[in-house]
């Protein structure tokens, strides 16, 4: 018998790999006075919940400053969470990520890795490619030097790298080749969960396709689970199983990829999708025009956080925070008017919202 949780997934007898509930990450604002003290907090992530199944890719999209990267880094314990729970389900049982301390956290990191956004600044220019890929193995006491060398060569081949290049330094490689090095480093310890933080945004379109295909091939082969963070929804559409849309620390919508791209229910999602350019001359490019200011995450407005820019907002939106609710199978949204917007009964013609 299944049970629906606030994280927006239908839970069955098989537990997902990652379970997050009411995650909050607040950064304190310090006073500039001589007395010091805390005068407020930037609510970068303010109560989100989700699950990620084994072998699944959850895409996380939104504008800059929405809190996407903060979610990923909180899951990896790179930054501390303020509140909420983060559970990693291993074969031996569930692990509370927030409760892990020093040695236990260091040992558990073999299960979780990060692919950075910038393939240039994330690689140490003074280390060879071999040493870069081997570094996590050495930190985790993987084995002898010979065993580590064998593992480095193996993962380099899996990532379609020339093993003869392992003795070179990062400056000798292009952006796409450097990103393969970053991927190989992340996969070296054979993790189960990988956060891909804008891992193709710095690359040319053709190279993006190669890296995406590589990530999907590796997932098919090894069963990796990805949290794929991106700005570009067209990239997310290629790789994600489900997509979560984030705005100023909150989830606005989450659904299977096909459902979200074909029938978005939240105005913010609709605006993001309308901004995707198309090469088909028969499809008019008419992005929705959003006016108004993005709220300050240190002092968000009452009600819906999107109400300052939403063309559908009314008094209810400005005074009452919308519930995180399911409007279809595995399709969750935080909007008072999701059904009315979807069936066109809200009374606003979308053609009037298109940019001239």
WOLINPE-V603556 format. One record per pair of residues at least 6 apart in sequence whose C-alpha atoms are under 7 Angstrom apart, sorted by the first residue. I is the first residue (numbers start at 1). J is the second residue. Records with the same first field share a line. If there is no record, write none. Layout:
I: J + J
This chain:
1: 12
2: 10 + 11 + 12
3: 10 + 11
4: 10 + 11
6: 49
7: 20 + 21 + 49 + 50 + 51
8: 50 + 330 + 332
9: 51 + 330
10: 330
16: 51 + 52 + 53 + 54 + 89
17: 52 + 53 + 54 + 88 + 89
18: 51 + 52 + 53 + 87 + 88 + 89
19: 50 + 51 + 52 + 86 + 87 + 88
20: 49 + 50 + 51 + 85 + 86 + 87
21: 48 + 49 + 50 + 84 + 85 + 86
22: 47 + 48 + 49 + 84 + 85
23: 45 + 46 + 47 + 48 + 49 + 83 + 84 + 85
24: 45 + 46 + 47 + 81 + 82 + 83 + 84
25: 43 + 44 + 45 + 46 + 81 + 82 + 83
26: 41 + 42 + 43 + 44 + 45 + 82
27: 41 + 42 + 43
28: 38 + 40 + 41 + 42
29: 38 + 39 + 40 + 41 + 42
30: 36 + 37 + 38 + 39
31: 37 + 38 + 39
41: 298
42: 297 + 298
43: 249 + 297 + 298
44: 67 + 248 + 249 + 297
45: 67 + 71 + 249 + 250
46: 249 + 250
47: 250
48: 250 + 251
52: 58
54: 225
55: 219 + 223 + 224 + 225
56: 225 + 226 + 241
57: 225 + 226 + 227 + 228 + 239 + 240 + 241 + 242
58: 226 + 227 + 228 + 240 + 241 + 242 + 243
59: 227 + 228 + 229 + 236 + 240 + 242 + 243 + 244
60: 68 + 228 + 229 + 230 + 243 + 244 + 245
61: 68 + 229 + 230 + 231 + 244 + 245 + 246
62: 231 + 245 + 246 + 247
63: 231
65: 248
66: 246 + 247 + 248 + 249
67: 248 + 249
68: 229
69: 197
72: 195
73: 79
74: 80 + 81
75: 86
76: 112
86: 96 + 97 + 98
87: 94 + 95 + 96 + 97
88: 94 + 95 + 96 + 97
89: 95
107: 140
110: 189 + 191
111: 191 + 192 + 193
112: 191 + 192 + 193 + 194
113: 186 + 191 + 193 + 194 + 195
114: 186 + 194 + 195 + 196
115: 182 + 183 + 186 + 195 + 196 + 197 + 199
116: 122 + 196 + 197 + 199
117: 197 + 198 + 199 + 200
118: 202
119: 175 + 178 + 179 + 182
123: 170
125: 169 + 170 + 171
127: 169
128: 166 + 167 + 168 + 169 + 170
129: 166 + 167 + 168 + 169 + 170
130: 152 + 166 + 167
132: 185
133: 152 + 184 + 185 + 188
134: 148 + 152
136: 189
137: 148 + 188 + 189
142: 148
152: 188
153: 163
155: 184 + 188
156: 163 + 184
157: 163
159: 180 + 184
170: 178
175: 203
176: 203 + 207
192: 224 + 225
193: 224 + 225 + 226
194: 225 + 226 + 227
195: 226 + 227 + 228
196: 226 + 227 + 228 + 229
197: 228 + 229 + 230
198: 229 + 230
200: 208
216: 239
230: 236
237: 257
240: 257
241: 256 + 257
242: 255 + 256 + 257
243: 254 + 255 + 256 + 257
244: 251 + 253 + 254 + 255
245: 251 + 252 + 253 + 254 + 269
246: 252
248: 297
252: 266 + 333 + 334
253: 266 + 332 + 333 + 334
254: 331 + 332 + 333
255: 330 + 331 + 332
264: 270
265: 333 + 338 + 342
266: 333 + 335 + 338
267: 310
271: 287 + 288
274: 286 + 287 + 288
275: 287
277: 285
286: 354 + 355
287: 354 + 355
288: 353 + 354 + 355
289: 353 + 354 + 355
290: 309 + 310
291: 309
292: 308 + 309
293: 308 + 309
295: 301
302: 318 + 319 + 321
303: 317 + 318 + 319 + 320 + 321
304: 317 + 318 + 320 + 321 + 322
307: 313 + 317 + 318
322: 334 + 335 + 336
323: 334
324: 332 + 333 + 334
325: 332 + 333 + 334
326: 332 + 333
340: 346
